[in-house]
Amino acid sequence: MSKKIIAVIMMIMISVCFSIGAKAESADPIEDMILEFKDKTCCDSVSVVVYEKGKASFYGDKDSLYQIGSMTKAFTGLAVEKMMVEGLLSKDDTVSDLIPGFEAYYNGKKVDITIDDLMRQRSGFTNSEKDYPSASENMTLSEWVYGMSGKSLKSMPGSEYAYSNANYNILGAIIEKVSKRTYHEYMENEILKPLGLNNTYVGFPSESGNVIEGERLIYRNTFEYDIPVKKASIPAGYFYSDAKDMSRWIDIWTDGADVSPQLKSAVDNIKSRLSDKGDYYSGWERFDDVTGHSGGTPNYSSRIVFSDKDDTGVCVLTNLNVSASTDSLCNGIIDIVKGREHGMVSNDVWTVFDIVFTCVTLVGIILFASVFWIRKKNILILAVTVLALLLFTMIILFPVIFSAPLREILFIWAPASLLGGMIMICTDIVHICIRLFLRKNNADHNKTGRG
């Protein structure tokens, strides 16, 4: 038997093995979805709680702590709603009255932002880092809020929905002003402990033994990626929790848990504001038949949904920034729980970027080597022109698309392969330019020699 035939047979056998492995399914469709998620995203740490009529089932480590991102907003919103139940705040109170010296402007005129505007994401702030930058690492909530004072809003308060972390960080500052305690102290003593959420932390846990380290994508792999938790950004997105506490959190929102009258009233008030699809209030959004929220930071992603009508809920915690995939995993699991058909796990934009720029880097390496053998000047000129246009387009478009400075995209949010791909493009541009320059010098030298 010839070597070619043997090689063909081996390739067929390998293909069949992969085909069989791809089609193999376990008896548990939820487990299958989690495996699909891990395969697509390269995420290696996933914890899931499935809640049904008072009973919780766990997938992964239920005691591992993850950063829960913007799922934090529901805790901040509950604290504000509790203050309203107690008469310490009202929905019509304005930020400028609660935080003396704070001002906001729309079309050059001073305007008032109410508590209700903040809770419903209708303040006029947006999530644009260029217009409304996040706090620096050592900044307090109060310092950050006064840094936001005087900013021009994108819409009249109360008129338009625009998701913004600024709204919930301002609510955090209001909690401090009204309670005369730090946000950390108030949340621990008035919300987390009374609710029995003993494994949920305001910012990074003091005892970090159970923390799952966040990760970042690079060339279809991941590496540990640590981002400091900024104190003034905690109310909008930097709590830590585990699947076990998230089970109790769902229990609270589906009326299964016994809580104080004030907190029960606050929970009921919030749910009453979430009756129609698209409603947003107090860190929750109403979807077709569930209420939920997602969380995404540079090194974690999460999602929680619940239905108090069916007494069901799902929470997914992961240690990788792949929010769209995490959302689809959570949504697929709740569909399974409700007995509906579920879709596949979707690809997150950062997963796509990682795949694309892994290919860009590989092509760039091949091009770098090929330049030594390319003789035609026109091909080199065409290549460097295309590369320069591609690089220029990315530099211009990425900050517009993601509403963030290019440096923040490259060094914080995007897979490291994006930076690697752009560096490879720059390397190829420089390499080709050097080759063109040397060719020109050689040509000039030859002409001088012949002269």
N, C-alpha and C positions, 0 to 999 in steps of 0.2 A: 504493500500500500504506500503511495507516494506521500511526501510530507505535506503537499497542498491539500490532499484529501483528508488527512489526519487533522490538519488545522481547521478545515471547514466543519468536520464532525465535532471538534471541540467547541467551536463557536456556537454550533446549534445546541449542544448540550448545555452550555452556559446560559444561552438565551432561554431555554426551556426551564432551567432551574430558577432563573430570575422571574420568569413568567408565573411559575407555580407559587413562588414566595410572595409575589405582588398580589395574587388573588386569594391567598390564604387569609381567613378571617377567624377571629375568636368567637366564642359564643356570646360575648358581650359587645353590642354595637357602640357603647360609650367608650370602652377600652379601645376598640378599633379606631374611633375618631381621635382619641388621644395619641395613638401610635401614628396616625396619618399626620396629625399636627406636628409631632416631633420630627417626622421624616421631612416634611416640607420646610419647616422653619429652622432646623438644626438646634432647637431648644431642648436642653436635656433635663430641665427641672420644671415639672408641671404638677400642681396640686389642685384637685377638683373636689368640690362637695356637691352632692345631689340631694336635695331636700324634698321629701314627699310626705305630706300629712304628719308632720312631727318626727319623722325618722330621717336620719342622715346617713348617706353612703359616701365613702371617701375613696378617692383614687390618688395615688401618690402619698407623700408624707403629710399628714394632717397637722403636724406640730411644727413644721418648718415655717419661718417667718419670711414674708415677701413685702416689698414696698407695693402699696396698692394704688398709687397714683391718684387720679381724680375721683376714685371711689371715696376718697377722703372728704370730698365736698358734702356728702350726705351727713357726715358727722358734724361738720361745721354748721350746716343748715339746721340740723336737729337742735343744736345748742341755741341757735338764734330763735327758733320756733318755741323752744322751752322758755326762753326769756320773755317772749310775747305772751305765752300762756300765764306767766307769773306777773305780767303787767310791767315788766322792766323796759320793754320796747313795744312799739307798735309798727305795723307795716308801712305807715305813712311817715315815720320818723326819717329825717334826712341826714345824710352823712355829714353835712356842714354843721348841723346842730349837735350831733353826737361827737364829732371830732372837730373842735374849734380851730378855725384857721384853714380848714380844707375848702378848696374851691374847685368847681368844674365849669367848663365853658362849651357852648355849642354855637357855632357860627358867630363867634365873638361875643356872645352874651352869656352872663353867668346863669347857670341852671342848677336845680336841685336834683340829687339822686336819692331815691328813697330805699328803705330796707327791701321793699317789695321788688323794686327794680333790680337790685343786686341778686335777690333770691331767684328771680325769673330770668336772669342773664339778659336784662333789658336796660342796662345802665348807659349804654353808649360806648363803653370800652370794648375793645376787641382783643384777640390773642396775638396781635402783631407785636413782636419783640422790638421792632424798630420804633413804633409809636409809644408803646407802653412796656418798657423793659422790666424784666424780672429783677428781684433784689440781688444785691451782691452777697457774698458768703457771710459776712459778719454783720449785716444790716439787721436792725430790729424791725418789727412790724410797724411801729410808729414812724421810724425813720423812712421806711419805704413808702408808707401812705402819704407822708408830707412831700416826698419826692414826686408823687403822682399828682399832687395838688396843682391846679392851674393848667392841667392838660386839656387840650381840645378834644371833645368827644366826636365819634364818627356818626352818631345819630342822637336825636332828642331822647333823653331818658324816658323810658316807658313805652317808646314807639316801636322799636325793632329788636328782635332777638339776635344776639351775637355772643357766642360762647367765649368767655374770657376768664382766665385764672384770676385776673385782677379783682373781679367781683367778690370772690370768696376769700381772698386775702384781706380785702377791706372789711368783710364781715368778721374775720378773725380779729382785726384791730378794734372793731366795735365791741366785740365780746370783752376784750381787755379793758376798754374804756368804761363800759357799763358795770362790769363785775369788779373792777379794780384789782384784778388778779391777772397773771400772765395767761396767755392762751393755753399754754401747756398745763398749768395748774387747774384752770377751769375745766378743761376737757377731761382730764383724768378724774377729778373729784365729782363733777356734776353729770358727766355723760358715761364714760367708760366703766368706772367702778360700779355705779348704780345699775348699769345694764348687765353686769357680770361678764364684761369683755376683758378678761384678765390677760389675754395674750395679744391685745391690740395696743399699739404704742404711738404716742405723739412724737413723730420724728424717729430717729434711729434709736433702737432699744438700748437701755443702759447695760443690759446683759445680752450680748450679741451671739451667744453660742448657737442658737437655732436659726440664725439668719442665713438664708440662701443668697449667696453673692450674685449680684447682677452681672449680666454678660453682654457682649457686643459681637455682632457678626463680623467675620473677616474671611473672605475666600471660601465660603461654604463650611466654615468652622466657627467656633466661638472662643472668646477668651474673657477672663474675669475683668470686669470694668466697674470701677468704683467712682461714683459721683457724690461729692459732699452734699449733705442735706442742708439747704439754706433755711435758716430759722424763719425768715419772713415769708417763705413760700409754703410752709407746712400746711396752713389751713386749706389751701386749694389742691394739695396733691402729694403729701409726703408722710402719711401714716404707714405703719407696718402692721401686718396681721397674719394670721394663719387660717387654714381651711376650717379648723374647729371653731374658731371665733366667728368666722363668716357664716357657719351653719347657724349659730345663735343669732347673728345679725339678721339672717333671713327669717328665723323664727320670730324675732321681734316685729318684723314688718308684715308677717302673715298672721299676727295676733296670737301666736302660739306661746309666747313668753310672758311671764308675769312681771310687769314693771310698775313703777310708781305712777300715780294718777296724773302728775304733771307731764311725765314723759309719754304716757299713753295718750293724753290729749294732744301733745305735740305731734306724735306719729299720726294720729287720726286726722289732724288738721292738714298735715302735709299731703296725705293720701287723697283728701277731699279736693285738693288743687290739681290732681293728676288724673282727671276723668276722661280726657279726650286725647287721641293720638297726637303726638307732637308737643303736648304740654311739658314744660320744664319748670321745676320748682324745687328748691332746697336740696340741690345735688342729685335729683332724680329726673328721669325722662320717661314719659308714657309712650309705649309702643303699641302694637296691635292689641295684644291681650296680656302683656306683661309690663312691669315697670323695672327700670334698670339704669345702669351707668357703667361706663368703661373707664379704665385708668391706663395711662401710658406715660412713662418717664424714659429717659435715655437708656435705661438698663433693666426695665421691667415692663410688663403689660398685664392687665387684668380686666375682668368683667363680671358683673353680678346682675342677675335678673330674678324677679319673683312675681308670683301671681297669688294675691291673698284670696281670690275667688276659688282657685283650685288648691290652695295651700301647698304650692310647689315653688321651688327655686333652684338655681344653679349658680355657683361661683367658680371661676377659673383664675388661678394665680400662676404666673410664669415669671421667669427671670431673664427675659429677653424682650427687647422693644420690637414686637411684631403685633401691634394692636389689632389690625384688621383680621389677622389669622386667629388671634385670641377671641375676638368678638364672634367670628363664625363658628369656632369650636363651642363656645358657650351657647350660642343660639341653636346650634345643631343638637346639643345635649338636651336643651329644654324641649325641643321638638320631639326628641325620642321619649322623654318623660311624658309628654302629652299625647303620645301615640300617633304623631304625625310623621310624614316623610321629611327627611332632613337632607340638606345639601352637603357638598364636600367642603373641606376646610379651604378657605380662600387664601391666595397668596398676598401677603402684606407688601406694601410699596417698598419697604426696606429689604425684604427678601428678594424682590425683583431687582432692586438696585444691586444687591450683592451678586446675584447671578450675572447681570449685565456687565458689571465692572470687573468681575472675575474674568469674563470673556475679553473685555477690553484690555485688561492687563496681559493676558496670554497672547492676544493678537499684537499688542504693543511690543512684547518681547520678541515675537517672530519677526515683526517689522524691523526692529532694531538690528537683528541679525541679518535680515535680507538686504538692508541698505548697503552693506559691504559689497554685495553682488549685483546691485542694480546699476546698469551702465547708462541708461537713458536719462538725460537731464530733465526732460518733460515729466517723466513719471515721478521723479523726486520732488519737483515743483508742485505737481498735483497733490502728492501725498502730504507735503508740509502745509499746503493751503487748506486741505480738508481738515487736517488735525487742528490747525489754528482756529478755523471757524467753529469746529466742535468744542474746543476749549473755551473760546469766547462766548459761545451760546450758553454753555453750562454756567459760566461765571455770572452771566447776566440773568438767566432764567431761574436758576435754583433759588436765589433769595426772594424772587417774586412769587414763585410757586409755593414755597414753604413759609413765607412771611417771617424770615429770620436772616440774620447776617450769614454770609457764606462761611465765615470762620466757625460759627456755631454749628452749622450743618455738617461741615467736614470733621470737626474735632469733638463734637458732642453727640449729635443725633444719628447721623447716617452710619452705615457699616463702614468699617475702616478700609474696605476694598474700594470705596468711592475715592478716598484720598489716594490710595495706591494706584488706581486707574488714572487719575488726573496727573499724578507724578509721572507715570509711564508715558502719558501723552506728551507732557512737557519734555521729558527725556528724548523722545523720538523727534520732536520738533528741533531741539538743540542739535541732536545727532545729525539730522538731515541737513540743517543749515551749515554745520561744519563741513559735511561732505560736499555740499554745493560750493562753499567758499574755497575748499581745497581744490576742487575741480577747476574753478575759475582761475585760481593762482597757477595751477599747472598749465592751463591753457595759455594764460598770459606769458608764462615762462617759455613755453614752447614757441610762441609767436616771436618773443624777443630773441630766442636762440636762433630761429630761422632768419631773423633780420640781420 
